[in-house]
Amino acid sequence: MGKAGRIVCIFTPYVLTIASLICLILVGLGCTNKSSSTLNDLYFFRADLQNLTTANSDSSSALSSALSAANLDSNTTDELNSLLSEAEKAMDLKDFYDIGLFGYCDGDVTNDNFKTTNCSQAKAGFWFNPVQVWNLNGTGVDDILPDSLQKDLNTYKQVTKWMFIAYIIAFAATVAELLIGITAICSRWGSFITSLVSAVSLIFTIAASVTATVMYVVLKNAFNKALKDYGITGSMGKNIYVTTWLAVAFSLAASLFWLLSSCCCSGKSPHANRRNRAVSAEKAPYTYEPVGSTYAHGANQQPSNVPVNNNMRTTAYEPYRHV
C-alpha cells in the first residue's frame, strides 16, 4: 500500500506537468502549418491589410493632423503611398499576416473568412519585419516610416529574442521535470528535486507569457497609430494567449503538488513499520536471571549423608536465557 500510495501522490503533479508541456508545444506550433485551422488560430499578432488604401496630400484635416503628430509631411506621405502601392501591385500583398513564435502565415479574406494560403519556414528567434515581408527592402521606406513606429519595431526585434529564449527554457525545463519526476516514485527526495526543476519551468513560463502579452500590446498600438490611416490595422490573437496562460496555470499547480509530495507520502508501508517495531521488542539482549526458588529449595533438600556447606549461596544463575 505504501508504494501504491506514493504513485497516487505524484500522479496529480505529473498530469499537470504534461498539460503544461502540451500548452507550450501548441504555442510553438502556432502559424507553422497552413493546412491546420487549429494551428492557424494560434497567433500573437495579426496585421490586417484587406482595407489597404492610399492617402494623399489632399486628405481631410483630421488625417493631416494625424500625419503631423506622426512627424510626416506631405512629401513623406506621398512617398510612402507610392511605395505601398508599388508593393501591392508587385508583390500582391496578402489580406492579412499572422505572427507566431517561429514564423508567420498570410492569406486572403473572403466574406470575413480568413483563409491561410501560406506559412513561412520555422525560424529560431523569428520576428516579423514588415519591410522585408512586404518586399520593401531597398526602397528607403525605413527612412520615411514614423519615428515612433521605427522605434517600436526595433524594441520588438530585441525583446523577441528574449521571449524566444524564455519559451525554449520553459519547454526544456518542463521536459526535464517529467523525466526527473519518475524518481519521485521512489522517495520524497525525488519529489524535492523535481519541485526545484518545476520552479525553473514556472518562472520561465511566466516570463515568456508576460513578455509576449506586453510586447504585442505595444506593437498593436504602434501599428494602429502609425498605419491605420493607410488601412493597415493590428490586432492580437486570443487562443494563443489563453494557451500560454493555461501553461502558466498548469505549471503553477504542478509546482505546488510536487512540493506537497516532497513533504508527505513517503512510500513506506505502516504495517512494515509495526512489524519492525514488534521484532525489535522481541529481540532483547541475552541476560542473566536467578533460578527460581524451586531450584533453591531442591538444593536445600540434600541427603542426610551429604555434608552441606552453609556458605553456599541459595540462588543460582542460568548462563544464558533467551527472552
N, C-alpha and C positions, 0 to 999 in steps of 0.2 A: 504493500500500500504506500510506503514511503516514496519509492521511485515513481510510482504512478501519480502520486500527488504532486511530485516535483514537475513532471511533464505537464500536468494540467496547469500548474502555476505559471509556467513560461509560455503556454500556448497563446494566451491573450497578447502579450507584447510581441510575440513572433508574428502573429497575424497582422497586427497594427504596423509592424515594420514592413511587411510585404505590401500592405496597402499604400504606405508612403512611397515605396520604391516604384510601384505601378504608376502613381501620380507623376513622379519625376520623369519616368520614361515617356509618358504621354506628353508632358511639356516639351521634351526634347524632340518628339516625333511630329510636333505641330508644324504645318506648312512644309512637309517633305514629300508628300505623295499626292499628285493631282487627282488620282482615281479614288481617293478616300474622302468622302464628305465629312466623316468624323474628324479626321486629322486636319482637314481644311478649315474647320471651325475653331481650331486651336491656334489663335494668332494674338500677338500682343498689340499690334497697331495696324490700322488699315488706312491707306492713302486712297481717297476716292476721287477719281478723275472723270467720272462719267458726265459731269456737267462742266467740263473744261471749256472756258471761254477766254477771249482775249479782250482786254480793256484797252482804251486809247486815251490820249491826252484830253479828249473832249468828254470824259466821263463826268458823272454827277459830282456835285460839290462834296457830297459825303465820301465818295471814293477818293477824291482829291485830298481831302483831309486825312483819310486813312493812309494814303501814299506818303503824305508829308510826315505823318507820325512815324512811318517806317523809313524815313530818310531817303525816299525815292523821288527824284524829279521826273518831269515828263519825258525827257530823253531816255532816262534809265527804264522807265515803264515801257516805252515803245520798243526798246531793245529787248527787254525780257519777253514782251508779247511776241515779237518776231521769232525769238529762239524757241519759245513754246510751240508756236505754230509750225515751225520747220520740223521740230521733233515729232509733233503729232502726225505730220504728213510722211516724214521719212521713216520713222520707226513704228508707226501705227501704235501709239500709246494705248495701253490697256485701260479698261474702265476702273480697275482697282488693283491695289498691290497690298497683300497681307504679309506682315513680318512675323517670323517665328524665331526660335533660338538659333537654328542652324542655317536658315535661308528664308526665302520669300516665295510667295506664289502670286500669280496675276491671272486675270481673266476678264470676262465681259459680263455686263449686266443686261438682262432681258426681263422686262416686266417685274422689276425689283427682285429678280432672281440672280444671285451672284453665282456664276459658274466658273470654276477654276479651269484654266486651259494649260497652264504651265507652272512648273516649280523649279527653282534654281537648284544647283547641286549643293549638297550639305557642305558647310564650311565652318571650321572651328573659329570662334571669335567673330562671327558674322555681324556686320552692322549694315543697315540699309542706307546706301548713298544715293540719293535721288539724282544727282548729277550724272553718276555712272549708269545707273539703271535706266534712266530716261535718255541715255545716249547724248548727253550734253557736254561730254568731255571735249576740250579744245575750243569751245565756243566762247569762253570768257564769262560764262554765267556765274562762276564763283565770285567774280568781282562786282557783279551787279545785284546779287542776292542781298536782301536786307541784312544789315549787320547783326540784328538780333537773331535771325534765323541761322546765319552762318555760325554764330557763337554757340547757339543751342545744338547745332549739328556736330560741332567739334567736341562739345561736352558729352553728347550722346555717344560719339565714337569711343571716347576714353572710358566711359562708365560701362559700356557694353562689354569690354574686356573683363572687367571685374565681375560683372554679372555672370558671364560665361564660366569663369573660373569657380565662382561660388556654386553654381549648379553642378559642375563636374565634381567638386569636392563633396558636395552633399550626396551625389549619386554614389561615389566611391565609398564614402563612409557608411551609407545605408547598406550597401552590399557587404562590406566588412562586418557590419552589425549582424547581418543574417548568418554569416559564416561563424563568427565568434559566438553567436548565440547558441550554437549547438553545444558548446561546452557548458552552458548553463544547466543542461540536464543533469550533469554530474555533481555540481556543487554550487553553493552560493557565491563562491569566488568567481566562477564563470559569469554569473549574473552581474557581479560588480564590475568586472572588466567590460562586459557588454554595455553596461549603463554608461561607462565613460565614452565608449565609441558612439553610443547613441546621442550623447550630449554634443559631440562634434557634429554629427549629422543634423541635429536640430538647429544648432547655431548657424550653419551654412545654408540650410534650407530657408530659415527665416531671413537671413541676409540676402539671398538671391531673390526671394519673393518681394521683399521690401524694395530692393533696388529696381526690379522690373516694374513694379507698380508706380513708384515715384518717377522713374526716368521717362516712362511712356506718357504719363500725365503731362510732364513738361514738354515732350515732343509734340503731343497733340495740340497743346496751347500755342506752341511756336508755329506749327503748320497753319492753324486756323487764323492766327493773327497776321501772318505774312502772305499766305497764298489763297485765302478764302475768296478774295476779290477776283481771282482768276478761275474760280470754280473748283479749286482743289481744297478738299477738306480732309481732316484727320479724325479718326475715332479709335477707341480702344475696344479690344475684344472682350468677351465676357467669360467664355468657357475656360480659357487658359488660366485666367486669374482665379476662377473657382477651383481649378485643378491644383494650381500651385499652392493655394492656401489650404486646401484639403491635405496636401502633403505635409504642410506645417502642423496641422491639427493631429494627423496620424502620428507624426514623428514625436510630438509633444506627449501624446498619450502613451506611446511606446516607451519613451524615456522614463515616465513615471512608473509604469508597470515593471520595467527592468529593475529600477531602483527598489521597488517594493519586493520583487522576487529575490533580491540580494539580502533582504532582512528577514525573510521567513521562508517556509517550505524547504527545509534543509535536505529532504530526500531520505532521511534515516527513519526506519520503522520504529514506532514507540514500543511495539511488542518485543523487538530485539533488544531495546534498552532495558526493559523489565527483566528479560531473561538474563542479560548480562549482570544485572544487579543481584538476581537470585543466585546465580552461580558464584558470584564473588562472596556472598554471605555464607554459602555452604563451604567454601574453601577456606576454613580457618587454619591458622598455623598449628603445627604439632605442639602439644603442651603436655606437661606432667601433671597428673591428677592423683590424689590419695586414693588408695584402695578402700573400699567400704568397710564398715565395722564388722561385717561378716568375716572378712579375712582376718581382722584383728582378734575377733572372738575365737575363731578357729585356731589362731596361733596360740592363744592362752590355754586352750584345752589340750595340753601336752600329756602324754602318758606319764604316769607317776614315776616310772623308772628313768625318765629322761630329765636331766637337770635343766632347770630354767634359769636363764640369765636375766636377772631383774633389770639389768642396764639396757636390755634390748628395747628398741622403740616399738611402740604398739601400732605404728602405722607404717605402711609401705607404699611405694610408688610404682606405677607401671612405667616401663621405659618409654614407650610411645603410645599414645592413644589417639586414634583418628576421630575427629569431631565431625 
